Amino acid sequence: MKALDGKSEMVYLWVRAYIEENKFSSNPKLPSENTLSRKLAVSRETVRRALDRLAQEGLLRRVKGSGTYIDKEAVLSWERGGSGEKLKIGLILQGQDGNANSSLMDGIRSILSPGQVDLRTFLTDNKFANERHCLQTVVNQGFQGFIVDGVKASLLNPNLDCYQKIYQKRIPVIFYNNYYKNLKCPRVVVNDLRCAQELIGLLIREGHRNIAGVFVSDNYQSIEKFQGMAAALQENGVEYQDDYVKWCVSDEAHDPRFARSISRFLKGLPRCTAVVCCNYMIYRLVRQVLEKLGRRVPEDCSLVCFDYSSDDWEAEGVTCSVHQGYRIGQEVASRLTQMIRNRDCDDLGYTCVLAPEIYVGRSIGPALK
């Protein structure tokens, strides 16, 4: 079966999660391709490729002139026969970055083959209500472990009671990227403080002092990246300027309309010579804005990016930390299976902090005097 690209993989995961939530619904009809295309901000062709895969797997059936339906009998048969002697593991994704999700899944599958594990995927869309519904749905379904990317992890999570119930059942949970400090669970993360020091250091060595940054306030990863940037400026004797930091929330970061807000921000910083982007989605928006403003990279404005999740960083020429989704997937899979084997739910040395992987491209030039 042909592998899906990043965006089609994201749609595939979203529809798989939709099937999981609606398998007992009285209306098994799937939203139309046009509706899915608008909702997930992808083309109809991308949606069609994902639905084709699910139809090949027997979970969907198409009725000409009517639409696409969940094949309840096939889904429930898969439910009854899916686990057997396999590990049943839940993967709870935010689901907003298809490239990152795809590489993460590949990493997990390289450790846990389909013959070893029944991997069920759930998408939160980075919303507390979706996370709660997911946790309430799966807590009594015989899962032996969970891999989780936390929702708005810099805020106080209202779903900690659900995680406490999972903990009381002695079901191991391991987080990656975003995690909840209130829980005792292990995590696999990149050292974002060190990453910021390296990226900002590259800018400062080229003479940049008026450095702007765009960060996400409800994302714990992004908070650490911001803290790393502020520390790097201070350590190098560069004054931190509040006006040079643009904050947004997660939903804005994934909305193309946020480009207008970024444009107003950069227009208000006439002395700005460099921009730090906290993730790949923000980078794409900033790059788009700079092009519309007629500002060349790096001649007029240097640019660096955290967690570049597409695989074209060399062709793009961007100086960045490369998103390590595949390695993270391998680490969470191997550590969770060890936790299950050892019947551990607490962080007894299972946490892993990865060194950043920095690529030095062509997007940094000397600061203009």
Order of alpha helices (4+ residues) and beta strands (2+ residues): alpha-alpha-alpha-beta-beta-alpha-beta-alpha-beta-alpha-beta-alpha-beta-beta-alpha-beta-alpha-beta-alpha-alpha-beta-alpha-beta-alpha-beta-alpha-beta-beta
